[in-house]
Amino acid sequence: MGTHTDRSSVSVPCGVSHVAVVTGDLDGYRAFYEEVIGLETTLVLGAGRGHGRQAVLSAGEVMLHVFELPGYDPTINGFSPAMFERGRLDHLGFTVAGVGELQTLRDRLVAVDASSGVIRRVGPMLSLRFHDPDESEGEINCLDPGYDPSMLRDEDDVINPLWFARMASALHADPTPPDPGGPKMRPSIEQSSTAAPR
C-alpha cells in the first residue's frame, strides 16, 4: 500500500464490470429499477441447484448482478437499510448526464414515494438519494455545473492533479472545470458538508 506502481507496465482494471446485490423479491426489484430508475434487464436466469433466480440489469457500461433469495432480510443479521450501516458494500450510485436528467429522475422517484426529492451538493457532484423496494438507499449523481475546483478545503488532499477530469469522465461529463460564474442551481439543491471525493 502506498507504493507507486508504474501503470504502463502492468495490467490494470479498465472499469467496474458489475455489482452483485441480493433481494428477496426479484420481480419487485426489477420493476422498480426498470420503471423508475430506467435500467434495462438484459438477462434473467432461472433457479437452479443451489441458487435462486438471478437477473443482470445494465446501467450504462456497468451491470447489476441481482440474486434472489426468497424471504431475504438482512436486518435479521443486524444490518440496517440506511447508508453507512449495511456492511462493506454500502450503496449503489448511478450517473445521469446532467442537472435536467437528475431533476426528471427526481420527479419520477418522488412520484412513487422513493425519495424526498432533495438534491444536495457533495463536493463536485450533485446527489439525489432514493430507497428501493427493499428499503436500500442509493443515489443518483451528476457533475455540479456550478462547482468551483478552488473550493477544495485545506483538509482535502489532491493525490492526482487530474482528479477533476477523472471524476468528470466517470460522471460522463465535460472534463473542463466549470466557470464559477456559470449557471446557478435551482433553490431545491442544498449544500452538503461532505468533502469532495478524492
C-alpha positions as CSV (number, residue, x, y, z in Angstrom):
1,M,0.0,0.0,0.0
2,G,1.2,3.5,-0.7
3,T,3.9,2.4,-3.2
4,H,3.6,3.9,-6.6
5,T,3.1,1.4,-9.4
6,D,4.1,2.2,-13.0
7,R,0.7,1.6,-14.6
8,S,2.2,1.5,-18.1
9,S,4.0,-1.8,-17.3
10,V,1.2,-3.8,-15.6
11,S,-2.4,-4.9,-16.4
12,V,-4.8,-2.8,-14.5
13,P,-8.6,-2.8,-14.4
14,C,-10.2,-0.5,-17.0
15,G,-13.5,-0.2,-15.2
16,V,-16.1,-1.9,-13.0
17,S,-17.9,-4.7,-14.6
18,H,-20.7,-5.4,-12.1
19,V,-22.0,-5.0,-8.6
20,A,-23.7,-8.0,-7.0
21,V,-26.8,-7.4,-4.8
22,V,-29.3,-9.7,-3.1
23,T,-33.0,-9.2,-2.9
24,G,-35.9,-11.2,-1.5
25,D,-38.2,-10.3,-4.5
26,L,-36.5,-10.2,-7.9
27,D,-39.7,-9.2,-9.7
28,G,-40.3,-6.2,-7.4
29,Y,-36.6,-5.2,-7.6
30,R,-36.7,-5.3,-11.4
31,A,-39.9,-3.4,-11.7
32,F,-38.5,-0.5,-9.6
33,Y,-35.1,-0.3,-11.3
34,E,-36.6,-0.7,-14.8
35,E,-39.7,1.6,-14.5
36,V,-38.5,4.2,-12.0
37,I,-34.7,4.4,-12.3
38,G,-34.6,3.4,-16.0
39,L,-32.2,0.4,-16.1
40,E,-32.6,-2.4,-18.6
41,T,-32.8,-6.0,-17.7
42,T,-30.7,-7.9,-20.2
43,L,-30.9,-11.5,-18.8
44,V,-32.9,-13.5,-16.2
45,L,-31.5,-16.9,-15.1
46,G,-33.9,-19.4,-13.6
47,A,-33.4,-21.0,-10.3
48,G,-31.1,-24.0,-10.3
49,R,-29.4,-26.4,-8.0
50,G,-28.0,-24.4,-5.0
51,H,-29.2,-20.9,-6.2
52,G,-32.3,-18.9,-6.8
53,R,-33.2,-16.7,-9.8
54,Q,-30.7,-14.1,-11.0
55,A,-31.0,-11.1,-13.2
56,V,-28.5,-8.9,-15.0
57,L,-29.5,-5.2,-15.2
58,S,-27.5,-2.7,-17.2
59,A,-26.6,0.8,-16.1
60,G,-24.5,2.1,-19.0
61,E,-21.3,0.1,-19.0
62,V,-21.8,-1.4,-15.5
63,M,-24.0,-4.4,-14.7
64,L,-26.0,-5.1,-11.6
65,H,-26.0,-8.9,-10.9
66,V,-29.1,-9.4,-8.8
67,F,-29.5,-12.6,-6.8
68,E,-32.9,-13.6,-5.4
69,L,-33.1,-15.3,-2.0
70,P,-36.8,-15.5,-1.2
71,G,-37.5,-14.1,2.3
72,Y,-34.1,-12.5,2.5
73,D,-34.0,-9.9,5.3
74,P,-30.5,-8.5,6.2
75,T,-31.9,-6.8,9.3
76,I,-32.1,-10.3,10.9
77,N,-28.3,-10.2,10.9
78,G,-28.1,-6.7,12.4
79,F,-27.8,-4.8,9.1
80,S,-29.8,-1.6,8.6
81,P,-31.1,-0.4,5.2
82,A,-29.7,3.0,5.8
83,M,-26.5,4.3,4.2
84,F,-23.3,3.5,6.1
85,E,-25.0,0.9,8.3
86,R,-25.1,-2.1,6.0
87,G,-21.6,-3.5,5.8
88,R,-18.7,-3.2,3.4
89,L,-20.8,-2.8,0.2
90,D,-22.9,0.2,1.2
91,H,-24.9,1.6,-1.7
92,L,-25.4,2.0,-5.5
93,G,-24.7,5.3,-7.1
94,F,-25.9,5.9,-10.7
95,T,-24.9,8.7,-13.0
96,V,-27.0,10.8,-15.2
97,A,-25.8,13.2,-17.9
98,G,-26.8,16.5,-16.2
99,V,-29.0,18.5,-14.0
100,G,-32.1,18.3,-16.2
101,E,-31.9,14.5,-16.2
102,L,-31.3,14.5,-12.5
103,Q,-34.4,16.6,-11.9
104,T,-36.5,14.4,-14.2
105,L,-35.4,11.3,-12.3
106,R,-36.1,13.1,-9.0
107,D,-39.7,13.7,-10.2
108,R,-40.2,10.0,-11.0
109,L,-38.8,8.9,-7.6
110,V,-40.9,11.4,-5.7
111,A,-44.0,10.3,-7.6
112,V,-43.5,6.7,-6.2
113,D,-42.5,8.0,-2.7
114,A,-39.0,6.7,-3.2
115,S,-37.2,9.9,-2.4
116,S,-37.6,13.2,-0.5
117,G,-36.6,14.9,-3.8
118,V,-33.8,16.9,-2.1
119,I,-30.7,17.3,-4.3
120,R,-27.5,18.0,-2.3
121,R,-24.1,19.2,-3.3
122,V,-21.4,16.7,-2.4
123,G,-18.1,18.1,-3.4
124,P,-18.2,18.4,-7.3
125,M,-21.3,16.2,-7.6
126,L,-25.0,16.8,-7.2
127,S,-26.6,13.9,-5.3
128,L,-30.2,12.7,-5.1
129,R,-30.9,9.9,-2.6
130,F,-33.6,7.3,-3.0
131,H,-34.7,4.0,-1.5
132,D,-35.7,0.9,-3.4
133,P,-38.5,-1.7,-2.6
134,D,-36.0,-3.5,-0.3
135,E,-35.6,-0.2,1.6
136,S,-31.9,0.0,0.5
137,E,-30.8,3.6,-0.1
138,G,-28.9,4.6,-3.2
139,E,-28.2,7.8,-5.1
140,I,-28.2,9.4,-8.5
141,N,-25.3,11.8,-9.3
142,C,-24.2,14.2,-11.9
143,L,-21.4,16.8,-12.1
144,D,-22.4,20.1,-10.4
145,P,-22.1,22.7,-13.2
146,G,-21.7,25.4,-10.6
147,Y,-18.7,23.7,-8.8
148,D,-15.5,25.6,-8.5
149,P,-12.4,23.4,-8.0
150,S,-10.8,26.2,-5.9
151,M,-13.4,25.3,-3.3
152,L,-11.2,22.5,-2.1
153,R,-10.5,22.9,1.7
154,D,-7.1,22.7,3.4
155,E,-8.0,19.3,4.8
156,D,-8.7,17.9,1.3
157,D,-5.7,16.1,-0.2
158,V,-5.3,16.1,-4.0
159,I,-3.5,12.9,-4.9
160,N,-3.8,13.2,-8.7
161,P,-3.7,16.7,-10.2
162,L,-6.1,15.4,-12.9
163,W,-8.7,14.5,-10.2
164,F,-11.4,16.8,-11.7
165,A,-11.0,15.4,-15.2
166,R,-11.1,11.8,-13.9
167,M,-14.2,12.4,-11.9
168,A,-15.9,14.2,-14.7
169,S,-15.1,11.3,-17.0
170,A,-16.6,8.8,-14.5
171,L,-19.7,11.0,-14.4
172,H,-19.9,11.2,-18.2
173,A,-19.4,15.0,-18.1
174,D,-17.2,17.6,-19.7
175,P,-13.8,17.3,-18.1
176,T,-13.2,21.1,-18.4
177,P,-13.6,22.7,-14.9
178,P,-16.8,24.8,-15.0
179,D,-16.9,28.5,-14.9
180,P,-17.7,29.5,-11.3
181,G,-19.7,32.4,-12.7
182,G,-21.7,29.9,-14.8
183,P,-25.3,28.7,-14.4
184,K,-26.7,28.7,-10.9
185,M,-28.6,25.8,-9.4
186,R,-32.3,25.8,-8.5
187,P,-33.0,26.6,-4.9
188,S,-34.1,23.0,-4.1
189,I,-30.4,22.0,-4.1
190,E,-28.9,22.0,-0.7
191,Q,-25.2,22.3,0.3
192,S,-23.7,19.2,1.9
193,S,-20.9,19.4,4.4
194,T,-19.4,16.3,2.8
195,A,-15.9,16.8,1.4
196,A,-15.1,16.3,-2.3
197,P,-14.4,12.7,-3.1
198,R,-10.7,12.0,-3.8
